[in-house]
């Protein structure tokens, strides 16, 4: 399974099997995290066999069950760090999907146990991602937006290029906070693309922006455009 294929089959999963991760799987994930942190300037950390974060009233409210593994998504403070958290967090999410694992982005419904991860200066915990072997593969949710809802064409061409449409369609399949999809992609001349967040009372729009930018790259093909 490729990362692009993983977009279509990956769904949020909140209930997990009591099945430990194999050592070679843990090693592969850790290598991916090390690569992400080196490239993105993030400080993602993997926590294994810790049920404390999802054994509280908040987790029960979020309908989480049997979660013992999660990623601490740690990045620089501020909006730029939020975008990095979303972009590289989703890269990690899609990668573990190719390994046969399931996952769920979690913003609030977990217990923040600061003893389980390390923070450096000017970093913060943006959110966590629960993962493991899902009790189910999750379910598909109807799309709330169309290509025309989240795209603006500022070129002289009347028809959007196929690669741009493919990128938007991949972005529309991305996980965003309460499925809000508050963003817009703007196509400029010379295949330059700009991605901007829209206001949301829910928040997390810059993390969402990072997630959808990664999806857009996979769908459009990074060789076909450049970011503004």
Secondary structure, DSSP 8 states (H G I E B T S, - for coil): --HHHHHHH--B--BB-S----HHHHHHHHHHHHHHHHHH----EEE-S--GGGSSHHHHHTT-BS---EEEEEEESSHHHHHHHHHHHHHHHHHHHHTT-EEEEESSSS---GGGS---TTEEEEEEEEEE-BSS-------S--GGGSEEE-SS-SS--HHHHHHHHHHHTS--GGG---EEEEEEGGGEEEEEE---SS--HHHHHHHHHHHHHHHH-GGG-EE-
